[in-house]
């Protein structure tokens, strides 16, 4: 009987805040330790992080740029001979595609974070990481692709030509402990958005919709990003200074979500919106727009929120969510925990890694 553990390495540029960092640090510490030997490889220097990695085997390369780690990372993989290497950032996965020509016994898996062709319309990167720009079709050299949603999987097959048998749909796990709230009775309706301040998140159209909301409300925005100045100017132009609270960062997101009546999401495109999932997990419903990505995998119309096709419909749904619909926090929460509870998602990753390691 073969009792050898499958050796899995997770590679990240850094351990700063972010969805990829959350998932990879979680997986590196929670895989079945009887079957998997996991290591978290971090290109950057050790730094403070929002994610607890005290139970992870972490190796830092102390490099500031991906190009500087290309050789030491390759030598590390060559020496330790992992069965599987998994990356979740595009330029890291490009480097893995290059390594795949030389490390023939190692299987490389990429976790896709977004639908790039749509995301690039809102965030045009001028960043070129050394020589890896050459690998335009790098995904074809990777053994497996993990997609966070059905739409992302369709995009990967149709736009990048990845065979369907190499694409695996695994949603993000609910990694926070969500305590379901008791029903609220706020006279001033509390609205909230959690997410980076960037163009694809649609904060501007949410503020425009709120200018038409004929009720007494207060809006909390949590997050940081390059759209901060622009949003502050819009808030001032709409005379919302007393109606909007901005919080750059907090470690008490769940508390703010629990104290809110509705989470409002304005995104034009998403990966798999963790904040939306976490809001529902505590019992706070979500009103969002139709957007490519994982939003529709989370929101069930009328059960834990609404998905609108346009701004007029969004305003109508927001009024329904605040005044007409009687939300049961436990029902809202159960719609999430039944699908995305961490052990459910862990088993999917374990099955993927076992199957990939055994494949030829």
Legacy VTK file of the C-alpha trace (Angstrom):
# vtk DataFile Version 3.0
C-alpha trace
ASCII
DATASET POLYDATA
POINTS 360 float
0.000 0.000 0.000
1.423 3.379 -1.055
1.556 5.692 1.979
3.666 8.427 0.399
2.131 11.857 0.742
1.496 14.022 -2.290
3.851 16.991 -2.103
2.070 20.251 -3.005
3.704 23.689 -3.277
1.606 26.872 -3.383
3.373 29.915 -4.891
2.451 33.544 -4.132
4.190 36.840 -4.959
3.534 38.109 -1.409
1.312 37.545 1.612
-0.453 40.891 1.501
-4.240 41.184 1.543
-6.069 39.661 -1.432
-8.337 36.849 -2.557
-5.539 34.657 -3.927
-3.532 35.082 -0.741
-6.530 34.163 1.366
-7.255 30.963 -0.540
-3.689 29.765 -1.006
-2.728 30.346 2.637
-5.924 28.557 3.680
-5.271 25.539 1.451
-1.635 25.254 2.515
-2.711 24.796 6.140
-5.913 22.800 5.874
-5.335 20.007 3.370
-5.548 16.467 4.774
-2.147 16.075 6.448
-2.280 12.290 6.140
-2.354 12.597 2.356
-0.670 15.895 1.501
2.607 17.562 2.413
2.070 21.270 1.716
4.481 24.195 1.501
3.683 27.857 0.878
6.353 29.574 -1.238
6.385 33.391 -1.059
8.496 35.393 -3.495
8.611 38.552 -1.346
10.071 39.125 2.093
8.238 38.056 5.226
5.755 40.754 6.254
2.669 41.199 8.347
-0.447 39.728 6.787
-4.171 39.614 7.387
-4.002 35.834 7.106
-2.825 33.554 9.868
-0.050 31.326 8.476
1.303 30.098 11.805
0.357 26.523 10.885
1.839 26.670 7.395
5.264 25.576 6.232
6.330 28.881 4.636
9.475 29.588 2.644
10.297 33.202 1.700
12.623 34.005 -1.199
13.050 37.667 -0.161
12.886 38.944 -3.738
11.242 42.159 -4.905
10.567 41.103 -8.498
9.453 37.914 -10.196
12.391 37.989 -12.598
14.809 37.886 -9.664
13.229 34.704 -8.306
13.074 32.821 -11.611
16.362 30.966 -11.046
16.172 30.371 -7.240
12.553 29.216 -7.463
13.435 26.809 -10.280
16.366 25.407 -8.287
14.153 25.039 -5.221
11.592 23.047 -7.199
14.348 20.993 -8.811
15.776 20.115 -5.399
12.528 19.335 -3.563
10.695 17.636 -6.458
7.055 18.511 -5.654
4.301 16.461 -7.229
2.163 19.560 -7.759
2.861 23.294 -7.933
-0.081 25.677 -7.819
-0.116 29.397 -8.633
-2.931 31.915 -8.535
-1.431 35.047 -10.113
-1.030 35.391 -13.881
2.668 36.246 -14.067
3.545 33.471 -11.586
1.653 30.943 -13.704
3.536 32.136 -16.792
6.774 31.296 -15.036
5.357 27.889 -14.098
4.523 27.280 -17.756
8.205 27.820 -18.568
9.279 25.457 -15.778
6.933 22.757 -17.121
9.319 22.163 -20.051
12.074 21.110 -17.646
10.299 19.695 -14.576
8.482 16.938 -16.426
7.466 14.967 -13.338
5.860 17.962 -11.617
2.256 18.861 -12.446
1.416 22.574 -12.615
-2.035 23.904 -11.693
-3.255 27.488 -12.169
-6.105 29.002 -10.208
-7.728 31.703 -12.335
-8.732 34.833 -10.418
-10.892 36.639 -13.001
-12.082 36.850 -16.592
-9.065 38.705 -17.911
-10.431 39.859 -21.259
-13.231 41.758 -19.477
-11.218 42.822 -16.420
-8.575 44.397 -18.669
-11.196 46.806 -20.037
-11.312 48.439 -16.601
-7.742 47.909 -15.380
-5.176 48.193 -18.138
-1.855 47.067 -16.756
1.381 48.458 -18.119
3.374 46.007 -16.018
5.665 43.703 -17.974
7.357 41.018 -15.923
10.668 40.372 -17.621
10.593 37.731 -20.326
7.307 36.082 -19.340
5.305 38.346 -21.652
6.349 35.911 -24.387
3.999 33.266 -23.023
0.727 34.597 -24.392
-0.764 31.092 -24.508
0.972 29.875 -21.361
-2.130 28.139 -19.964
-1.836 25.426 -22.613
1.388 24.273 -20.975
-0.220 23.849 -17.538
-1.751 20.548 -16.467
-4.928 21.822 -14.853
-6.847 25.108 -14.612
-9.055 25.849 -11.595
-11.915 28.249 -12.329
-13.947 29.877 -9.591
-17.222 29.920 -11.528
-19.024 28.359 -14.487
-18.706 31.547 -16.546
-14.967 31.627 -15.927
-14.704 27.999 -17.094
-16.623 28.804 -20.290
-14.306 31.737 -20.950
-11.233 29.572 -20.392
-12.466 27.000 -22.908
-13.873 29.356 -25.536
-11.293 32.163 -25.421
-8.145 30.236 -24.547
-8.884 26.849 -26.078
-8.267 24.899 -22.878
-9.805 21.396 -23.154
-12.747 20.940 -20.817
-11.171 17.903 -19.155
-8.341 20.135 -17.905
-10.707 22.736 -16.426
-12.064 22.249 -12.918
-14.716 24.488 -11.346
-14.018 24.973 -7.643
-15.639 27.921 -5.899
-13.889 29.794 -3.124
-14.457 28.431 0.374
-16.041 30.397 3.175
-12.940 30.759 5.327
-14.308 33.070 8.024
-16.379 31.916 10.972
-19.727 33.546 10.307
-22.050 34.143 13.248
-25.582 34.631 11.947
-27.044 37.954 13.057
-30.433 38.642 14.579
-32.928 40.628 12.449
-32.318 44.391 12.442
-34.733 47.262 12.971
-32.699 50.228 11.779
-34.657 53.455 11.237
-31.785 54.752 9.157
-31.130 51.957 6.681
-27.527 50.778 6.767
-25.910 49.946 3.410
-22.407 48.582 2.898
-19.862 47.726 0.218
-16.586 45.917 0.880
-14.002 45.786 -1.905
-11.107 47.572 -3.526
-11.718 51.002 -5.001
-11.101 50.247 -8.667
-13.062 50.973 -11.870
-14.534 47.493 -12.383
-16.175 47.603 -8.925
-18.737 50.181 -10.089
-18.782 52.395 -6.986
-19.727 55.380 -9.137
-22.955 53.878 -10.425
-23.884 52.739 -6.929
-23.549 56.314 -5.662
-25.680 57.553 -8.579
-28.388 55.049 -7.668
-28.277 56.113 -4.007
-28.943 59.695 -5.099
-32.350 58.408 -6.281
-33.105 56.335 -3.176
-35.974 58.121 -1.448
-35.355 57.031 2.121
-33.105 57.728 5.081
-29.911 55.749 4.580
-26.258 55.588 5.527
-23.595 53.967 3.362
-20.313 52.437 4.561
-17.510 51.767 2.059
-14.636 49.536 3.184
-11.585 49.150 0.965
-8.750 50.995 -0.698
-7.584 51.567 -4.239
-6.715 54.011 -6.988
-10.276 55.368 -7.331
-10.305 56.893 -3.837
-9.890 60.542 -4.892
-12.439 60.220 -7.682
-15.027 58.690 -5.351
-14.474 61.326 -2.690
-15.066 64.013 -5.330
-18.313 62.324 -6.378
-19.464 62.015 -2.766
-18.821 65.729 -2.289
-20.601 66.654 -5.544
-23.660 64.646 -4.430
-23.539 66.259 -0.965
-23.218 62.841 0.645
-20.473 63.776 3.112
-22.757 63.092 6.093
-24.315 59.991 4.555
-21.169 58.049 3.622
-18.523 56.595 5.938
-15.255 55.518 4.365
-13.030 52.944 6.090
-9.717 52.103 4.477
-9.153 48.906 6.436
-10.701 47.044 9.356
-10.251 43.614 10.878
-13.922 43.667 11.927
-15.588 43.303 8.534
-18.034 40.656 9.803
-19.302 43.021 12.470
-19.965 45.772 9.915
-21.716 43.268 7.648
-23.919 42.078 10.529
-24.938 45.641 11.378
-25.956 46.409 7.786
-29.372 45.924 6.222
-28.144 45.293 2.672
-24.793 44.782 0.958
-24.741 46.714 -2.334
-22.475 45.553 -5.168
-21.899 47.618 -8.294
-19.320 45.467 -10.100
-19.133 45.234 -13.891
-17.060 42.037 -13.665
-16.023 39.778 -10.800
-13.853 36.822 -9.991
-15.564 35.150 -7.080
-16.703 37.956 -4.744
-15.707 36.804 -1.265
-17.253 39.841 0.435
-20.638 39.032 -1.138
-20.380 35.463 0.136
-19.351 36.616 3.623
-22.220 39.100 3.773
-24.749 36.394 3.015
-23.026 34.078 5.501
-23.827 36.435 8.393
-27.392 36.855 7.105
-27.156 40.176 5.251
-28.690 40.004 1.739
-27.002 41.449 -1.352
-28.218 43.558 -4.260
-25.852 43.288 -7.242
-25.706 43.783 -10.978
-25.475 41.036 -13.556
-21.727 40.695 -14.055
-19.468 38.097 -15.670
-17.827 35.974 -13.006
-19.005 34.289 -9.838
-21.765 36.617 -8.602
-24.576 34.472 -9.976
-23.004 31.378 -8.357
-23.613 33.025 -4.972
-26.811 35.082 -5.206
-30.180 33.344 -5.508
-32.867 35.879 -6.376
-35.285 36.278 -3.506
-33.386 33.871 -1.220
-30.261 35.809 -0.296
-30.526 38.894 -2.495
-31.273 40.168 -5.992
-29.337 40.521 -9.257
-30.345 43.479 -11.455
-29.881 43.982 -15.196
-29.795 47.791 -15.137
-29.842 50.778 -12.772
-33.636 51.166 -12.818
-34.100 47.527 -11.855
-31.341 47.852 -9.266
-33.124 50.741 -7.543
-36.359 48.752 -7.547
-34.635 45.699 -6.038
-32.912 47.858 -3.431
-36.258 49.243 -2.286
-37.649 45.705 -2.162
-34.677 44.470 -0.171
-34.992 47.302 2.346
-38.769 47.539 2.789
-40.768 44.751 1.161
-38.838 41.517 1.524
-38.742 39.916 4.988
-35.299 38.343 5.106
-34.609 35.453 7.432
-30.886 35.726 8.342
-30.645 31.968 8.905
-32.062 31.217 5.442
-29.736 33.759 3.851
-26.776 32.195 5.655
-27.720 28.595 4.880
-27.820 29.370 1.145
-24.063 29.980 1.438
-22.879 27.448 3.989
-24.640 24.591 2.176
-22.512 25.244 -0.926
-19.290 26.938 0.142
-18.497 25.646 3.627
-14.726 25.211 3.799
-14.687 21.422 4.217
-16.841 20.987 1.110
-14.377 23.025 -0.959
-11.329 21.385 0.644
-12.530 17.951 -0.457
-12.812 19.219 -4.032
-9.221 20.463 -3.973
-8.015 17.225 -2.391
-9.753 15.206 -5.106
-8.218 17.432 -7.794
-4.699 17.121 -6.371
-4.967 13.352 -5.950
-6.253 12.866 -9.495
-3.644 15.218 -10.964
-0.736 13.586 -9.110
-1.854 10.141 -10.318
-2.302 11.187 -13.969
0.318 10.626 -16.636
LINES 1 361
360 0 1 2 3 4 5 6 7 8 9 10 11 12 13 14 15 16 17 18 19 20 21 22 23 24 25 26 27 28 29 30 31 32 33 34 35 36 37 38 39 40 41 42 43 44 45 46 47 48 49 50 51 52 53 54 55 56 57 58 59 60 61 62 63 64 65 66 67 68 69 70 71 72 73 74 75 76 77 78 79 80 81 82 83 84 85 86 87 88 89 90 91 92 93 94 95 96 97 98 99 100 101 102 103 104 105 106 107 108 109 110 111 112 113 114 115 116 117 118 119 120 121 122 123 124 125 126 127 128 129 130 131 132 133 134 135 136 137 138 139 140 141 142 143 144 145 146 147 148 149 150 151 152 153 154 155 156 157 158 159 160 161 162 163 164 165 166 167 168 169 170 171 172 173 174 175 176 177 178 179 180 181 182 183 184 185 186 187 188 189 190 191 192 193 194 195 196 197 198 199 200 201 202 203 204 205 206 207 208 209 210 211 212 213 214 215 216 217 218 219 220 221 222 223 224 225 226 227 228 229 230 231 232 233 234 235 236 237 238 239 240 241 242 243 244 245 246 247 248 249 250 251 252 253 254 255 256 257 258 259 260 261 262 263 264 265 266 267 268 269 270 271 272 273 274 275 276 277 278 279 280 281 282 283 284 285 286 287 288 289 290 291 292 293 294 295 296 297 298 299 300 301 302 303 304 305 306 307 308 309 310 311 312 313 314 315 316 317 318 319 320 321 322 323 324 325 326 327 328 329 330 331 332 333 334 335 336 337 338 339 340 341 342 343 344 345 346 347 348 349 350 351 352 353 354 355 356 357 358 359
